[in-house]
Amino acid sequence: MNLLIVNGYDKLGWSKLAKYKIQPICEFYSDQLKKINSKIKATFIYPSMDLKSTFDDSFFHSFDGMIWTGSSLNIYDNTNEIKNQISLMKKVSKLPIKIFGSCWGMQLYTVCNGGVVSKNIKGREIGISFNISLNNKGKGHPMYNQKPIIFDAFASHIDHVTTLPKKASALSDNHYSIQSLSNKNFWGTQYHPEFNFQYTGQILNARKKILLKEKLFSNNQLKNLISSFKKPSKDSYSRSLMDFKIRTNELANWLNYIKNN
């Protein structure tokens, strides 16, 4: 299976994480996918780092599907880096290729297809997104085959979808926002099914200053949370986080979907 992974970060955004020696997002995402299907071959592109990169339609025809990663960008800032990703997403949205978007990927798809994304007045949702609940459409959607009806997931975002893209349906939500949506060729999650405890803990550590500034945690709370992510216990965290198959269920289902459709 040949996949294209689109890096959602710009140079500045990633540099703030790279100094903490966090594994590059495309490499990490690819590694998680290969734990599901070892035969996956992944190609990476960086539209917000290489602003001169261009791709004609024929380039995408060689891939079975596309993954769009998360990002530290905010879609409403409308920088050149963001405009480059908008242009690319609008192009591929018209093609028959199937796309999975994590967090930023879902937000980007939404804006490029008639929806609205804005800063959430409830603030940042980071670390764990609790009690995500499937709605009736979600319960019957192939993305959630064998997924618990209510589950927790790793998350890192401050923006959310407020108006769905055209012809898309919301599949899940929680107290914070819409947590997933889909249409014919696009599946997206506001949370990160590709993340694990270690990677999320590294992101929390890298963003410690802003999390403390926003008073989301006290210094001790954040320190204890990061420590617990290094050695997570089933007594402290739900099975939907502890079990790899449940945690990455959406990705496994998407891989099966693009294989069979």
N, C-alpha and C positions, 0 to 999 in steps of 0.2 A: 504494500500500500504506500503510495507516494503522496505526502502531504506538504503543503506550503504553510509555514508559520510566519505570521506578520508581527514584527516587534512593534508594540504600541508606544514605546518610550522615545523621547528625544534625547539628545546628547546630555543636556543639563540634568534632566530628570534622572537618567540612569547613573550619571557620575556621582550623584548623592548617595546612591546605593552601592555602587561599585567600590567605593573606598572602604566599605565594610566587608569586602571580599565575598559578596553574595553572588552565587552562580548566575551567569547571564540568563535572562528570563526565557529566551528561546531554547537554550540548551536544557534548562530545567524542565520546561514543558515537554520537550521531546523525550527526555528521560522518563518522565511519568507515563507518557503514551506508550513507550516501548515496554514498560512493565505490563501493560495491558495486551499489547501485540508486538512481539519482538521483531516482526518482519517490516515494521514501519520504517520508511526512509523519509527524512525531513530536510527541507530546504528552507533557509531563513532569508527574509528580506527586511530592510530597515528604512521605511519611507520617511520617517521623521528625523533620521540621522543623515541619510543621503538624499538631499532634496533634489538632486539632479537625476535620480533614478526614474526611468520610465519603463512601462511594460505594455506590450500590445496584447490583444486578446489571445493570440496563439500561445503565449507563455503560460497562461493559466490552464490551457487544455490538457497539459501533461500531468496535472495533479488530480487526485481523487477527491480532495477536499482542502479547505483552508481553515486554519486556526488563527484567531486574532487575540493577542495577549492583552493583559492589563496595561496600565500606564499611570504615570503621575500627572498627566495632562488633564486640563478641564476644557471640555468641548466648546464652551461659550467664550473662551479667551481668543479663539480665532486667529492664532499665530500662523506664520507660514508653515511651520511644522505640522500644525493641525490641518491646515488647508490641504496639504499634500496627502494626508491620510483620508480626508473627506473625498478628494478627487479619486483616490484609489478605490475606496469603498463604494462610491457611486458607480464606478466602472464594473466592479465584480458583482455588484448587486443585480446587474442586468444580464449577467452570464448564468448558465445553468449550474455552475459549481456550487457545492454545498459548503456552508460556512458555519463554524462554531466560534462564538465570541464570548470571552471571559471579561466581565466587568467593563472596562473601557471599550472592549470590542462590541459589547451589547449597546453601550451608550452611543458609540460612533454609528453603528448600523441604524439605530433609532433616528438620529438626527438626519442621516442621509436618506431616509425613507419616510419623511413627513412627520416624525414624532418630535417630542420635546424632552430635553434633559436639562435639569437645573440643580443648583446647590441645594442640598437638603437642609431645611431649617432645623431639623433635629440634630444636626451635627454629623460628625464622622462615625462610621461603623467600621471598626477595625479589630482584628483578632478573630473573633468568632461572631457570626451572624446566627442568632439563636431562633429556634422555633419557626423555621421556614415551613409554610404549610401549602400543600398542593391544593389548587382549586379543582373544580370538576373537570376542566379541560386538561389540567396537569395530571390528574389521576389516570386519564386515558391516553396520555401522550407517550409515544415510544421513548422520549428522552428519560422518562421516569419509570420505565419497566423495572420492577423489583426494587424500587426505591421506597423507603418508608414515607408515609403520608405526611408526617411531621419530622423534620430533621434539622441538624445544625450543620454549618459549613464555615470554612475559613473565608475571611473577607477583609477588604481594605479599600474603602471609598468614602467620598463625601458628597458625591453627586448621585442623582437618581433619575429614573425615567418617570416623567409626569404625564406625558401623552404618548400612547403607543404608536409605533410606526404603522403605516398603511398595511392593511390585510394581515396584521399580526395579532396574536392572542397572548394575554398574560397567562402564565401557567402556575405561578406561585407567588407568595408574598409573606411578609411578616410585619411586625409593628413599625418597621423602618420604611419599607418601600416595596414596589414590585421587585421580585427576585429572579424571575426568569420569563422569557417570552419566546415565541417561535412563529414562523410562517413556513411556506413550502420549502425554501432552500436555506433558511437561517434558524439556528438554535442559539440562544444566548442566556447567560446567567449573570446576575449582578455580583454574585459570590464567585469564589475560585475553587472549582472542583479539582483543579490540578495542584493546589497547594497542600502542604503537609505541615505538621507541627514545627519541624525544624526551619523550614523556609519562612513560615509566618512569623516565627520568633525572631528570625534575622531581620525581617522587615520592621517589626516592632522596635527592635533595638536601634535600627538605622534611623527611625523616625521618632526617637525618644524625645528630642527637644520639642518638636511641635505638639506631641501628645501631652506632654507636661504643660506646655504653654496654653493649650486648649482646655486643660484641667479635666481631661478624660480619665486620667488615673492620677493617683498620688505617686510619688517616687517609689515608695515601698510596694504599692499595688502593681506597678509596671514591672518592677524588678522581680517580684514573686511570679507574675504571669509568665514572663520570659523564661524564668527558671523552670517553671512547671512544664513549659513546652519542650524543654530539652529532655525531660523524662516523664512524658505524659502517663497518667494512670487511668485505668478504666473506671476507677472510683470517682474520678474528678471530671471526666469528659464522656460524652455520649458515644455510643457504638457507631453512630453515623460519622464521627470524626476518627475514631480509633481503628475502624475496619477499612482497609484500603479499597476493597471491592465496593463497599457502600459509598465511601467518600468520592470515588472516581466513577461511580455508576453512570453518570450523565455522559462522560467521555466514552466509556465502553459502549454504551447504547448508540452514541453518534457514530462511532467507528463501524458498528454493525449496520447502521442505517445507510451509510454511504457505500458500504460493500454490497448491500442487497438492493439498492435503488439506483 
